[in-house]
């Protein structure tokens, strides 16, 4: 249990009626906290650490509205710690040093431990993160960082090695529904006892549009309740009011963050697996969230060569046409051109033979000598060049049946290397039969 100190934990301040609903409904104990049972459920690691007052510095990584800030506050309250919240968006090194000196003073006087909560820690630059590091090491502060971005990429390795990373997941629909119901039932902080009614269809709309973000759900409920006109002394929140208040579903996407790469990866793999429905879905997730259509087009062009290749040579044409259309007309008109390319690529025959061939070529180029071009393949525009053998013995393909001739084209050291192994899918079957001397099927 937490030790008594000169700075005992104060009871939570009374809820101000002018606070936003999401702030008023913030959980006051772990028992009220909804979700993240894998971290704070009974007998789980973080829950035990909090209850046994052995919390160390940590980073909470999760999507918006998953409870990172709330959890940090609950940790401070449960361990009777002095809680100092900072936003990495506005705080600088001077702010850090001021709060760290305050924490050192409290510690020297036998006061409460200081939990320095840094929201959006991924926005701190290297220098700012380095400024925190020695005080985390010394135990002057216990740092809790919150981030929506992968800390592997956004947090210094030195700081990361001195903290535990706990991953929070988006709330599921049932959990968001529980939070909405509490807000409707709570007579002190929510709408319990107030003349506000929430229709079942409106509740379902709140949960759907929130997309796992508790804050969005509560903000939407508050905005919809404000829009509702009193009738017979009561405000009735309908699905239409929810849609009007929230305007647009909260799409989890960051054009510069990890979710950007997660979704483009999902699109690429859905295309590779020939699933046009999933491919269209992931395309829509990106475009509707504001992704640059030309970025998508570039990835489709790459896919056309990497995963379709010569199994359908027209795939590259389709992808480039989509890029040209996106560049010419822009969004939202370009969405169908990109969708057309996505469906074509998803349903095209697949082959990575071209990709494998070029990968093998690149490896040979890097690890073997840059041997000279065989003499018979060189042009001989001057008498001297002809005299020393340039072009000697070259056989002109069009002088032979089928315009095919068997002669050495690679340097001596790799003259027997075969890079391209066409599959039996799509046009590559024709290529394979032609190369083997078979008569291609019509």
C-alpha positions, 0 to 999 in steps of 0.5 A: 500500500502507499505510504503516508506522506506530507502530501496525502491524496486529496478527494476528487474535486466536485464536478463542475456543471460547465465541464464537458460531459466526457470530463465529468464522466471520467472514471474515479476508480479502477472499478469504474474504468471500462475496457483494457481488462488485459491490463487492469482486470483482476490479477493482471500485471498492471492492476497488481502493480498499482494495488501493490504500489510498485508502479514504474515508468511506462508508456501507454500506447493506444488509439484515441479514446481508449483511456490512456489519460484516465488510466494515468490519473487513476494510477496517480490516485491509487498510489497517492502520487502527485500528478503533473500533466503535461502536453507534448504539444505545448510543453518545452524543456523549461517546463520539464525542468521546472516540474522535475525540480518541484518533484525533487523538492517534494521528494527531499521533504518526504512528500508524495512521489511525482507522476509526470504524465506526458500526453502525446509523448511522440511529439517530443523531439529527441532533445526533449526526450533526452531531458527526461531520461536522467530523472527517470533513471534516478527515480526523481519522477515516475513518467507515464507517457501516452501516445497513439503512435508506435513507440518503437518509432517515436520514442528514443531507444534509451528512454524506451529501454527504461520504461514498460510499454502497455498496449491499449486496444480500441473499445468494443461496441459493448464497452462504448455502449456501457459508457453511454448508458452510465452517462445517461444514468448518472444523476451527479455527472451525467443525464440521470434525473435530467429531462433527456431521453436517448432513443435506442436507435440513437444509442446504436448510432452513437456507438457506431459512429464513435468507432471505439472512442469513448470520448467521441461517443460522449461528446456526440451525446452531449452535442445531440442533447444540446440540439434536441428541442424540449417537448413537454419539458423533455429533450429526446435524442434521436438517431437523426440528431446524433448524425447531425451532431457528429457529422462524420464517423471517426475514422482511425487514420493518420497519414503519417502514422502507423495506421497509415502503414497498417492499412496500406499493408492490408490493401496490398495483401488483400490484392495479392490474395485476389479479394476484391471486396476487402481490397475495395474496403481498405481503399475506401478506408484510406480515401474517405479518411483523406489519404492522398490519392496519388500515394495510393496510385503509386502503390497500385503501380508497384503492385501491378509489377510486383504481384501481377507482373507478366501474368497480365501485362495490362495490369500496369496499364490499368494502374498507370491510367488510374494514376493519370485519372487521379492526377487529372480530376482529383478527389472525390471524382478519382475514387472510382478510377482507383476503385476500378484499378483495385478491382482489376488488380485483385481479380488479375492472375498473380505472379511474382516471377518478375519481382523474383527475377529482378531481385536475383539480378540485383543480388548478382549485380551487387556481389559479382564483378562488373564483367564486360559485355561479350564482344559479339553483342557490342556495336562496331561503328569503327574499323578498329572496333571491328578489327578487335572483334566487336560484333564478331559472330553475332547472329541476327534473330530475324534471320532465324525461324520464329525470330529466336536464336540461341547465343550467349548474352550474359558475361562468362561468369554468369552465362548459365544463370536463369533469372526469370521463371514464368508461372503457368498463370495468365500470359506467363503460361504463353511465355513459358511455352514459347521459351520451351519451344512449345506452340502456345495455345491460341 
